[in-house]
Amino acid sequence: MTAAVRIRLGEDGADAERVDQLAGYLRGELIERGVADVKALPAGEAPPGSRGFDVATAGGLLVTLGKSADGLRSVVAAVREWLSRGGRVKRTIRLEIDGDVLELSEASLTDQDKLVDLFVSRHSPS
């Protein structure tokens, strides 16, 4: 069984175009780490009567993982690196797997480590 991770990112004061640009950078980093399936997070069902194109959610990515915890750890590592590069600008990141959510923003590195370990352990094969 493969898991899908929904990622939503944000940056204080950023408009939708800036958030999409940041998501594109993160997508590139994930692909460089060997995550094969990373695409824009769909906004949902197209309205009735529309022409059926896939509208993306600003700042959203959908990452398909294999069965190993290493894939999830790689995604989380890339996300944490992205978060740390915000400098003085507050950035937020939200990861979701099957309704279980991990949100990181201004937590200390120690707290992030604990939260990440707990999240990854809940989604690792037994």
N, CA, C and O atoms as a MOPAC input file, in Angstrom:
PM7 MOZYME 1SCF
protein

 N      0.83900 1    -1.18200 1     0.00000 1
 C      0.00000 1     0.00000 1     0.00000 1
 C      0.88200 1     1.24300 1     0.00000 1
 O      1.79100 1     1.34600 1     0.82400 1
 N      0.64000 1     2.17900 1    -0.89500 1
 C      1.40600 1     3.40700 1    -0.93200 1
 C      0.62800 1     4.50900 1    -0.23800 1
 O     -0.60300 1     4.50900 1    -0.21900 1
 N      1.36900 1     5.44600 1     0.33000 1
 C      0.75100 1     6.56000 1     1.03500 1
 C      0.87900 1     7.81600 1     0.19400 1
 O      1.83600 1     7.98800 1    -0.56100 1
 N     -0.09600 1     8.68000 1     0.33900 1
 C     -0.04500 1     9.97800 1    -0.31300 1
 C      0.05600 1    11.04200 1     0.77400 1
 O     -0.69700 1    11.02000 1     1.74800 1
 N      0.98000 1    11.96100 1     0.60100 1
 C      1.17100 1    13.05600 1     1.54300 1
 C      0.70700 1    14.33200 1     0.87100 1
 O      1.16800 1    14.68900 1    -0.21200 1
 N     -0.20400 1    15.00400 1     1.52700 1
 C     -0.65900 1    16.31400 1     1.04800 1
 C      0.16400 1    17.36600 1     1.78900 1
 O      0.22700 1    17.37400 1     3.01900 1
 N      0.78300 1    18.24100 1     1.02900 1
 C      1.61100 1    19.29100 1     1.61600 1
 C      1.00200 1    20.63800 1     1.25600 1
 O      0.69400 1    20.90500 1     0.09400 1
 N      0.83500 1    21.47800 1     2.26500 1
 C      0.38200 1    22.86500 1     2.06400 1
 C      1.42700 1    23.75800 1     2.68500 1
 O      1.81200 1    23.55200 1     3.83600 1
 N      1.88900 1    24.73800 1     1.95200 1
 C      2.87500 1    25.63900 1     2.51500 1
 C      2.40500 1    27.06900 1     2.40300 1
 O      1.56800 1    27.41000 1     1.56700 1
 N      2.96000 1    27.89000 1     3.25800 1
 C      2.59000 1    29.29500 1     3.27000 1
 C      3.74200 1    30.15700 1     3.74900 1
 O      4.69600 1    29.67700 1     4.36100 1
 N      3.62400 1    31.44000 1     3.45400 1
 C      4.62300 1    32.40400 1     3.88600 1
 C      3.88300 1    33.69800 1     4.19500 1
 O      3.08400 1    34.16700 1     3.38500 1
 N      4.14900 1    34.27900 1     5.37200 1
 C      3.47200 1    35.51900 1     5.75300 1
 C      3.62700 1    36.59100 1     4.68700 1
 O      4.73100 1    36.86200 1     4.21600 1
 N      2.51200 1    37.19400 1     4.31500 1
 C      2.51700 1    38.28400 1     3.36100 1
 C      2.60200 1    37.87600 1     1.90800 1
 O      2.58600 1    38.73400 1     1.02600 1
 N      2.69200 1    36.58400 1     1.63700 1
 C      2.84300 1    36.12000 1     0.25300 1
 C      1.48600 1    36.00300 1    -0.43400 1
 O      0.50900 1    35.55700 1     0.16600 1
 N      1.44300 1    36.41100 1    -1.70200 1
 C      0.22600 1    36.21300 1    -2.48400 1
 C      0.25500 1    34.81500 1    -3.10300 1
 O      1.23200 1    34.08100 1    -2.95900 1
 N     -0.81700 1    34.46200 1    -3.78600 1
 C     -0.94500 1    33.11500 1    -4.36000 1
 C      0.17500 1    32.81300 1    -5.35100 1
 O      0.65600 1    31.68200 1    -5.41400 1
 N      0.59500 1    33.81300 1    -6.12500 1
 C      1.66900 1    33.59600 1    -7.09600 1
 C      2.98200 1    33.25700 1    -6.38900 1
 O      3.69800 1    32.35100 1    -6.81700 1
 N      3.30000 1    33.97200 1    -5.31800 1
 C      4.52600 1    33.70900 1    -4.55900 1
 C      4.46700 1    32.31900 1    -3.91600 1
 O      5.45500 1    31.58400 1    -3.93400 1
 N      3.32700 1    31.96500 1    -3.35700 1
 C      3.17800 1    30.66000 1    -2.71400 1
 C      3.34100 1    29.54600 1    -3.75200 1
 O      3.97000 1    28.52700 1    -3.46800 1
 N      2.78400 1    29.72900 1    -4.94300 1
 C      2.96700 1    28.74200 1    -6.01600 1
 C      4.43700 1    28.62200 1    -6.41300 1
 O      4.92800 1    27.52400 1    -6.67700 1
 N      5.12900 1    29.74900 1    -6.45500 1
 C      6.55000 1    29.74300 1    -6.77900 1
 C      7.32200 1    28.94200 1    -5.71500 1
 O      8.17500 1    28.12300 1    -6.05600 1
 N      7.02400 1    29.18000 1    -4.44200 1
 C      7.68300 1    28.44400 1    -3.35800 1
 C      7.37900 1    26.95000 1    -3.45300 1
 O      8.26100 1    26.12000 1    -3.23200 1
 N      6.13800 1    26.60900 1    -3.78100 1
 C      5.76500 1    25.19600 1    -3.93900 1
 C      6.55100 1    24.57000 1    -5.08700 1
 O      6.94300 1    23.40600 1    -5.00800 1
 N      6.77800 1    25.32100 1    -6.13500 1
 C      7.57000 1    24.82300 1    -7.25700 1
 C      9.00300 1    24.53300 1    -6.84900 1
 O      9.58000 1    23.53100 1    -7.27100 1
 N      9.58500 1    25.40800 1    -6.02400 1
 C     10.94500 1    25.17300 1    -5.52800 1
 C     10.98700 1    23.90400 1    -4.68000 1
 O     11.88300 1    23.07300 1    -4.82900 1
 N     10.00400 1    23.76600 1    -3.78800 1
 C      9.96200 1    22.58100 1    -2.93000 1
 C      9.75800 1    21.32400 1    -3.77100 1
 O     10.37400 1    20.29300 1    -3.49900 1
 N      8.91200 1    21.39900 1    -4.77500 1
 C      8.69000 1    20.25100 1    -5.66900 1
 C     10.00700 1    19.82800 1    -6.31800 1
 O     10.31800 1    18.63800 1    -6.38000 1
 N     10.77700 1    20.80000 1    -6.79700 1
 C     12.06700 1    20.50500 1    -7.40400 1
 C     13.02200 1    19.82400 1    -6.42800 1
 O     13.73600 1    18.89200 1    -6.79800 1
 N     13.03200 1    20.28800 1    -5.19600 1
 C     13.88900 1    19.68000 1    -4.17300 1
 C     13.46700 1    18.23900 1    -3.88600 1
 O     14.31100 1    17.36000 1    -3.71500 1
 N     12.17000 1    18.00900 1    -3.83700 1
 C     11.68800 1    16.65500 1    -3.58400 1
 C     12.08000 1    15.71100 1    -4.72500 1
 O     12.47700 1    14.57000 1    -4.48600 1
 N     11.96800 1    16.18900 1    -5.95100 1
 C     12.34800 1    15.37900 1    -7.10400 1
 C     13.84600 1    15.08500 1    -7.07000 1
 O     14.26700 1    13.97200 1    -7.38400 1
 N     14.66000 1    16.08600 1    -6.68800 1
 C     16.10400 1    15.87300 1    -6.56200 1
 C     16.43200 1    14.80700 1    -5.52200 1
 O     17.44900 1    14.12300 1    -5.63600 1
 N     15.58800 1    14.66100 1    -4.51800 1
 C     15.80200 1    13.65900 1    -3.47300 1
 C     15.29600 1    12.27700 1    -3.89800 1
 O     15.40100 1    11.31500 1    -3.13700 1
 N     14.75800 1    12.18300 1    -5.09200 1
 C     14.33300 1    10.88400 1    -5.58900 1
 C     12.86000 1    10.57100 1    -5.38800 1
 O     12.42600 1     9.44500 1    -5.63000 1
 N     12.09600 1    11.54500 1    -4.95500 1
 C     10.65200 1    11.33900 1    -4.83400 1
 C     10.07800 1    11.46700 1    -6.23900 1
 O     10.08200 1    12.54700 1    -6.82900 1
 N      9.59100 1    10.36300 1    -6.76000 1
 C      9.21100 1    10.31000 1    -8.17500 1
 C      7.89000 1    11.00000 1    -8.48300 1
 O      7.75000 1    11.61700 1    -9.53800 1
 N      6.93600 1    10.90600 1    -7.59300 1
 C      5.59600 1    11.39300 1    -7.91000 1
 C      5.22900 1    12.58100 1    -7.03100 1
 O      4.72600 1    12.41800 1    -5.91900 1
 N      5.48900 1    13.77800 1    -7.54800 1
 C      5.16700 1    15.02600 1    -6.85400 1
 C      4.42200 1    15.90300 1    -7.84200 1
 O      4.96200 1    16.26300 1    -8.88800 1
 N      3.19000 1    16.24700 1    -7.51600 1
 C      2.43100 1    17.10800 1    -8.41800 1
 C      1.64600 1    18.13800 1    -7.61500 1
 O      1.52500 1    18.03800 1    -6.39400 1
 N      1.12300 1    19.11400 1    -8.31600 1
 C      0.31700 1    20.14200 1    -7.66300 1
 C     -0.91300 1    19.49700 1    -7.04600 1
 O     -1.51900 1    18.59700 1    -7.62900 1
 N     -1.26700 1    19.96100 1    -5.87900 1
 C     -2.43600 1    19.44400 1    -5.17500 1
 C     -3.69100 1    19.96400 1    -5.85400 1
 O     -3.88900 1    21.17600 1    -5.93800 1
 N     -4.54800 1    19.06000 1    -6.34500 1
 C     -5.77300 1    19.51800 1    -7.00900 1
 C     -6.67600 1    20.25800 1    -6.02800 1
 O     -6.74700 1    19.92100 1    -4.84600 1
 N     -7.35500 1    21.26200 1    -6.53800 1
 C     -8.24800 1    22.05500 1    -5.69900 1
 C     -9.54500 1    21.32600 1    -5.39400 1
 O    -10.28200 1    21.73100 1    -4.49600 1
 N     -9.83100 1    20.27800 1    -6.11200 1
 C    -11.07700 1    19.53900 1    -5.90000 1
 C    -11.80500 1    19.33400 1    -7.20600 1
 O    -11.25100 1    19.52600 1    -8.28800 1
 N    -13.03300 1    18.94900 1    -7.08600 1
 C    -13.84500 1    18.67500 1    -8.26900 1
 C    -14.09200 1    19.95700 1    -9.06300 1
 O    -14.32300 1    21.02400 1    -8.49300 1
 N    -14.04100 1    19.83200 1   -10.37000 1
 C    -14.37600 1    20.96500 1   -11.23000 1
 C    -15.87500 1    21.22300 1   -11.14000 1
 O    -16.66100 1    20.28700 1   -10.99900 1
 N    -16.26800 1    22.48500 1   -11.22100 1
 C    -17.69300 1    22.79600 1   -11.16000 1
 C    -18.45000 1    22.15500 1   -12.31600 1
 O    -17.88500 1    21.97200 1   -13.39400 1
 N    -19.72200 1    21.80900 1   -12.10800 1
 C    -20.51800 1    21.22300 1   -13.19000 1
 C    -20.53700 1    22.14600 1   -14.40900 1
 O    -20.70100 1    23.36000 1   -14.28700 1
 N    -20.36500 1    21.54200 1   -15.58300 1
 C    -20.39000 1    22.31400 1   -16.81400 1
 C    -19.03800 1    22.89000 1   -17.21200 1
 O    -18.90400 1    23.44600 1   -18.30200 1
 N    -18.03300 1    22.76700 1   -16.34700 1
 C    -16.71600 1    23.30200 1   -16.69600 1
 C    -16.00100 1    22.33200 1   -17.63200 1
 O    -16.46000 1    21.20800 1   -17.83900 1
 N    -14.91300 1    22.75500 1   -18.17700 1
 C    -14.20800 1    21.96700 1   -19.18000 1
 C    -13.22900 1    20.95200 1   -18.60100 1
 O    -12.39400 1    20.43900 1   -19.34700 1
 N    -13.28900 1    20.64500 1   -17.34500 1
 C    -12.55100 1    19.52700 1   -16.77400 1
 C    -11.04900 1    19.67000 1   -16.69500 1
 O    -10.34400 1    18.66200 1   -16.72700 1
 N    -10.52500 1    20.88800 1   -16.59300 1
 C     -9.09400 1    20.98700 1   -16.34500 1
 C     -8.88200 1    20.92600 1   -14.84500 1
 O     -9.80100 1    21.18300 1   -14.06800 1
 N     -7.66300 1    20.58500 1   -14.43900 1
 C     -7.36000 1    20.37100 1   -13.02900 1
 C     -6.80100 1    21.64400 1   -12.41700 1
 O     -5.63500 1    21.97900 1   -12.62900 1
 N     -7.62200 1    22.34900 1   -11.66600 1
 C     -7.18700 1    23.56300 1   -10.99800 1
 C     -6.38500 1    23.15500 1    -9.77000 1
 O     -6.82100 1    22.30200 1    -8.99700 1
 N     -5.21800 1    23.76000 1    -9.58700 1
 C     -4.36400 1    23.41300 1    -8.45700 1
 C     -4.62100 1    24.34400 1    -7.28400 1
 O     -4.99900 1    25.50100 1    -7.46300 1
 N     -4.41200 1    23.82300 1    -6.08500 1
 C     -4.49800 1    24.61000 1    -4.87400 1
 C     -3.18000 1    25.35200 1    -4.70300 1
 O     -2.11200 1    24.74300 1    -4.77300 1
 N     -3.24500 1    26.66100 1    -4.48100 1
 C     -2.02400 1    27.44400 1    -4.30500 1
 C     -1.21400 1    26.90200 1    -3.13700 1
 O     -1.73300 1    26.72400 1    -2.03400 1
 N      0.05700 1    26.64400 1    -3.39100 1
 C      0.94600 1    26.17900 1    -2.33600 1
 C      0.72700 1    24.75100 1    -1.91600 1
 O      1.16300 1    24.35300 1    -0.83600 1
 N      0.06200 1    23.96800 1    -2.74100 1
 C     -0.21800 1    22.58500 1    -2.37700 1
 C      0.49600 1    21.59300 1    -3.27400 1
 O      0.58800 1    21.78100 1    -4.48700 1
 N      1.00300 1    20.52700 1    -2.65200 1
 C      1.64600 1    19.45000 1    -3.39500 1
 C      1.06800 1    18.12100 1    -2.93800 1
 O      0.69400 1    17.95900 1    -1.77600 1
 N      1.00000 1    17.18400 1    -3.85100 1
 C      0.58300 1    15.82600 1    -3.54100 1
 C      1.76200 1    14.91400 1    -3.86000 1
 O      2.20600 1    14.82600 1    -5.00500 1
 N      2.26200 1    14.23800 1    -2.82900 1
 C      3.44000 1    13.38800 1    -2.95500 1
 C      3.01400 1    11.94700 1    -2.71500 1
 O      2.43300 1    11.63000 1    -1.67700 1
 N      3.30500 1    11.07500 1    -3.67900 1
 C      3.01200 1     9.65700 1    -3.50900 1
 C      4.28500 1     8.95900 1    -3.06600 1
 O      5.33000 1     9.06800 1    -3.70800 1
 N      4.18100 1     8.23700 1    -1.95300 1
 C      5.32100 1     7.53500 1    -1.36400 1
 C      5.19300 1     6.04500 1    -1.59400 1
 O      4.11000 1     5.53100 1    -1.87300 1
 N      6.29700 1     5.37500 1    -1.47500 1
 C      6.28200 1     3.91000 1    -1.46900 1
 C      5.92000 1     3.43000 1    -0.07700 1
 O      5.32300 1     4.16800 1     0.70700 1
 N      6.28000 1     2.20600 1     0.22400 1
 C      5.92800 1     1.61000 1     1.50000 1
 C      6.92200 1     1.91300 1     2.61000 1
 O      6.60900 1     1.67300 1     3.77700 1
 N      8.09800 1     2.42600 1     2.30000 1
 C      9.11800 1     2.58600 1     3.33000 1
 C      9.00100 1     3.91400 1     4.05900 1
 O      8.52300 1     4.90800 1     3.51100 1
 N      9.44800 1     3.90400 1     5.30600 1
 C      9.47000 1     5.12600 1     6.10700 1
 C     10.54100 1     6.07600 1     5.58500 1
 O     10.47500 1     7.27900 1     5.84100 1
 N     11.53400 1     5.54900 1     4.85200 1
 C     12.60200 1     6.39800 1     4.33800 1
 C     12.06300 1     7.43900 1     3.36700 1
 O     12.54300 1     8.57300 1     3.35200 1
 N     11.08000 1     7.07600 1     2.56200 1
 C     10.47600 1     8.03700 1     1.64000 1
 C      9.83600 1     9.18200 1     2.38400 1
 O     10.01000 1    10.34300 1     2.01400 1
 N      9.09800 1     8.86700 1     3.42800 1
 C      8.45200 1     9.90400 1     4.23400 1
 C      9.50400 1    10.74500 1     4.94400 1
 O      9.38200 1    11.96900 1     5.00400 1
 N     10.52500 1    10.10900 1     5.47500 1
 C     11.60100 1    10.86100 1     6.15400 1
 C     12.28600 1    11.81400 1     5.17400 1
 O     12.63200 1    12.93500 1     5.55000 1
 N     12.48600 1    11.39400 1     3.94100 1
 C     13.10800 1    12.24600 1     2.93400 1
 C     12.22800 1    13.46400 1     2.63200 1
 O     12.72800 1    14.58100 1     2.49700 1
 N     10.93400 1    13.24000 1     2.53000 1
 C      9.99400 1    14.33800 1     2.28400 1
 C     10.02900 1    15.31500 1     3.45500 1
 O     10.11100 1    16.52700 1     3.25200 1
 N      9.96700 1    14.79500 1     4.67200 1
 C      9.96200 1    15.64600 1     5.85700 1
 C     11.27600 1    16.42100 1     5.96800 1
 O     11.26700 1    17.59200 1     6.34700 1
 N     12.39300 1    15.79100 1     5.64700 1
 C     13.68600 1    16.47700 1     5.70100 1
 C     13.71600 1    17.64900 1     4.71400 1
 O     14.17700 1    18.73800 1     5.05800 1
 N     13.23300 1    17.42900 1     3.50300 1
 C     13.20200 1    18.50100 1     2.50300 1
 C     12.29100 1    19.63400 1     2.95200 1
 O     12.61100 1    20.80800 1     2.76400 1
 N     11.16900 1    19.28500 1     3.54000 1
 C     10.21200 1    20.28400 1     4.01700 1
 C     10.82800 1    21.11400 1     5.14300 1
 O     10.67900 1    22.33500 1     5.17100 1
 N     11.51200 1    20.45600 1     6.06000 1
 C     12.13600 1    21.17800 1     7.17800 1
 C     13.24300 1    22.09900 1     6.68500 1
 O     13.40500 1    23.20400 1     7.20300 1
 N     14.00100 1    21.65800 1     5.69800 1
 C     15.03600 1    22.52400 1     5.12800 1
 C     14.40600 1    23.75000 1     4.48000 1
 O     14.89000 1    24.86900 1     4.64600 1
 N     13.31700 1    23.52700 1     3.73500 1
 C     12.61200 1    24.63900 1     3.10300 1
 C     12.12000 1    25.61800 1     4.17000 1
 O     12.24600 1    26.83200 1     4.01500 1
 N     11.56700 1    25.08400 1     5.23800 1
 C     11.03700 1    25.90100 1     6.32200 1
 C     12.13900 1    26.75500 1     6.94300 1
 O     11.91500 1    27.92600 1     7.25000 1
 N     13.31200 1    26.18600 1     7.12700 1
 C     14.41400 1    26.89900 1     7.78100 1
 C     14.99400 1    28.01000 1     6.91200 1
 O     15.60900 1    28.94000 1     7.43500 1
 N     14.81000 1    27.93000 1     5.60500 1
 C     15.35700 1    28.95100 1     4.71000 1
 C     14.49100 1    30.20200 1     4.63200 1
 O     14.79600 1    31.11500 1     3.86400 1
 N     13.45000 1    30.25600 1     5.38900 1
 C     12.57400 1    31.42400 1     5.35600 1
 C     13.20000 1    32.66800 1     5.94500 1
 O     12.70400 1    33.77600 1     5.74000 1
 N     14.29000 1    32.49000 1     6.67900 1
 C     14.92800 1    33.65200 1     7.30400 1
 C     13.99700 1    34.28300 1     8.31900 1
 O     13.47000 1    33.60500 1     9.20200 1
 N     13.80300 1    35.56600 1     8.19000 1
 C     12.94800 1    36.29500 1     9.13700 1
 C     11.47200 1    36.24600 1     8.76600 1
 O     10.61500 1    36.68000 1     9.53700 1
 N     11.18100 1    35.71700 1     7.58500 1
 C      9.79200 1    35.61000 1     7.14500 1
 C      9.21300 1    34.32900 1     7.72900 1
 O      9.81700 1    33.26100 1     7.62500 1
 N      8.04300 1    34.44200 1     8.34300 1
 C      7.40900 1    33.25900 1     8.93300 1
 C      6.83500 1    32.37900 1     7.83200 1
 O      6.01700 1    32.81300 1     7.02000 1
 N      7.28500 1    31.13900 1     7.82800 1
 C      6.76000 1    30.14400 1     6.89400 1
 C      6.03600 1    29.06500 1     7.68200 1
 O      6.37400 1    28.78000 1     8.83000 1
 N      5.03900 1    28.47400 1     7.04900 1
 C      4.31300 1    27.37100 1     7.66200 1
 C      4.26000 1    26.20900 1     6.67900 1
 O      4.29600 1    26.38700 1     5.46200 1
 N      4.17500 1    25.03600 1     7.24300 1
 C      4.07400 1    23.83800 1     6.42400 1
 C      3.09100 1    22.89200 1     7.09100 1
 O      3.08400 1    22.75200 1     8.31400 1
 N      2.26800 1    22.24900 1     6.28900 1
 C      1.26800 1    21.31000 1     6.79600 1
 C      1.35900 1    20.04400 1     5.96100 1
 O      1.21100 1    20.08300 1     4.74000 1
 N      1.60300 1    18.92600 1     6.62500 1
 C      1.64100 1    17.62900 1     5.95600 1
 C      0.46400 1    16.81400 1     6.46400 1
 O      0.16200 1    16.82200 1     7.65700 1
 N     -0.19500 1    16.11600 1     5.55800 1
 C     -1.35400 1    15.30300 1     5.94400 1
 C     -1.29900 1    13.94900 1     5.24200 1
 O     -1.09600 1    13.85400 1     4.03200 1
 N     -1.48800 1    12.90500 1     6.05100 1
 C     -1.61300 1    11.53900 1     5.53600 1
 C     -2.85300 1    10.94200 1     6.16600 1
 O     -2.93100 1    10.82400 1     7.38900 1
 N     -3.81800 1    10.56500 1     5.35500 1
 C     -5.04700 1     9.92000 1     5.83200 1
 C     -5.68200 1    10.64800 1     7.00700 1
 O     -6.12000 1    10.00800 1     7.96300 1
 N     -5.73800 1    11.96400 1     6.95100 1
 C     -6.37300 1    12.74500 1     8.00600 1
 C     -5.48000 1    13.07300 1     9.18900 1
 O     -5.86500 1    13.87900 1    10.03700 1
 N     -4.30800 1    12.47800 1     9.27200 1
 C     -3.34700 1    12.77900 1    10.33500 1
 C     -2.49600 1    13.95400 1     9.85600 1
 O     -1.92200 1    13.90000 1     8.76800 1
 N     -2.41000 1    15.01100 1    10.65700 1
 C     -1.78200 1    16.25000 1    10.23300 1
 C     -0.56100 1    16.58400 1    11.09600 1
 O     -0.58900 1    16.44100 1    12.31800 1
 N      0.49500 1    17.02600 1    10.44100 1
 C      1.67500 1    17.57000 1    11.09700 1
 C      1.84100 1    18.98800 1    10.58400 1
 O      1.98900 1    19.20700 1     9.38200 1
 N      1.81500 1    19.95600 1    11.50100 1
 C      2.02600 1    21.34800 1    11.12500 1
 C      3.27600 1    21.85100 1    11.80100 1
 O      3.45200 1    21.68800 1    13.00800 1
 N      4.14600 1    22.46600 1    11.01700 1
 C      5.38700 1    23.02000 1    11.53700 1
 C      5.46300 1    24.48300 1    11.14000 1
 O      5.15100 1    24.84700 1    10.00600 1
 N      5.87500 1    25.30800 1    12.06800 1
 C      6.12800 1    26.70500 1    11.72100 1
 C      7.23400 1    27.23600 1    12.61900 1
 O      8.40000 1    27.25200 1    12.22200 1
 N      6.88600 1    27.66600 1    13.81000 1
 C      7.86900 1    28.30000 1    14.67300 1
 C      8.33400 1    27.39600 1    15.81400 1
 O      8.89600 1    27.88700 1    16.79200 1
 N      8.11400 1    26.11000 1    15.71000 1
 C      8.56700 1    25.18900 1    16.75300 1
 C     10.09700 1    25.12700 1    16.74400 1
 O     10.73100 1    25.26000 1    15.69800 1
 N     10.66900 1    24.92500 1    17.92100 1
 C     12.12300 1    24.78100 1    18.00300 1
 C     12.54600 1    23.52100 1    17.24800 1
 O     11.72100 1    22.64900 1    16.97500 1
 N     13.81200 1    23.43300 1    16.91800 1
 C     14.30700 1    22.25200 1    16.20900 1
 C     14.10100 1    20.98700 1    17.03800 1
 O     13.78900 1    19.92900 1    16.49100 1
 N     14.27300 1    21.09300 1    18.34500 1
 C     14.05900 1    19.93900 1    19.22300 1
 C     12.60700 1    19.49200 1    19.17500 1
 O     12.32200 1    18.29800 1    19.07100 1
 N     11.68700 1    20.44900 1    19.25200 1
 C     10.26300 1    20.11300 1    19.18100 1
 C      9.90300 1    19.55400 1    17.80900 1
 O      9.11200 1    18.61600 1    17.70300 1
 N     10.48600 1    20.13200 1    16.75700 1
 C     10.23800 1    19.61100 1    15.41100 1
 C     10.70000 1    18.16200 1    15.30100 1
 O     10.00500 1    17.32400 1    14.72500 1
 N     11.88000 1    17.87000 1    15.85900 1
 C     12.39400 1    16.49300 1    15.83100 1
 C     11.40600 1    15.52900 1    16.46800 1
 O     11.13300 1    14.46300 1    15.91800 1
 N     10.87100 1    15.89900 1    17.62200 1
 C      9.92400 1    15.03300 1    18.33800 1
 C      8.64300 1    14.84500 1    17.52700 1
 O      8.14400 1    13.72800 1    17.38900 1
 N      8.12200 1    15.93900 1    16.99900 1
 C      6.88600 1    15.86900 1    16.21700 1
 C      7.07100 1    15.03700 1    14.94700 1
 O      6.20900 1    14.23200 1    14.59400 1
 N      8.18800 1    15.23400 1    14.27100 1
 C      8.46200 1    14.49200 1    13.04200 1
 C      8.60300 1    13.00400 1    13.33400 1
 O      8.03600 1    12.17300 1    12.62400 1
 N      9.36400 1    12.66100 1    14.38800 1
 C      9.53900 1    11.24600 1    14.73800 1
 C      8.19900 1    10.58400 1    15.02900 1
 O      7.95400 1     9.46200 1    14.58500 1
 N      7.33700 1    11.26000 1    15.76200 1
 C      6.01500 1    10.72700 1    16.08600 1
 C      5.18500 1    10.54400 1    14.81300 1
 O      4.56200 1     9.49900 1    14.62400 1
 N      5.17700 1    11.54300 1    13.95100 1
 C      4.40200 1    11.48700 1    12.71100 1
 C      4.88800 1    10.35100 1    11.81800 1
 O      4.07800 1     9.58000 1    11.30400 1
 N      6.19900 1    10.23900 1    11.62700 1
 C      6.76300 1     9.21100 1    10.77100 1
 C      6.48100 1     7.83100 1    11.35100 1
 O      6.14600 1     6.90300 1    10.61500 1
 N      6.61700 1     7.69200 1    12.66900 1
 C      6.38300 1     6.36700 1    13.27700 1
 C      4.93600 1     5.91200 1    13.10500 1
 O      4.67400 1     4.71700 1    12.96400 1
 N      3.99500 1     6.86000 1    13.11700 1
 C      2.58500 1     6.50100 1    12.92200 1
 C      2.30100 1     6.02700 1    11.50800 1
 O      1.31200 1     5.33200 1    11.27300 1
 N      3.15500 1     6.39200 1    10.56700 1
 C      2.90600 1     6.06400 1     9.16500 1
 C      3.96200 1     5.13600 1     8.57900 1
 O      4.10800 1     5.03700 1     7.36100 1
 N      4.68900 1     4.46300 1     9.44900 1
 C      5.69600 1     3.50100 1     9.01600 1
 C      5.08400 1     2.10900 1     9.05400 1
 O      4.21700 1     1.82900 1     9.88200 1
 N      5.53900 1     1.22800 1     8.14900 1
 C      5.04700 1    -0.15000 1     8.18000 1
 C      5.38400 1    -0.79100 1     9.52200 1
 O      6.41900 1    -0.48700 1    10.11400 1
 N      4.53100 1    -1.65900 1     9.99300 1
 C      4.73600 1    -2.30700 1    11.29100 1
 C      5.95900 1    -3.18000 1    11.28300 1
 O      6.28000 1    -3.80200 1    12.29500 1

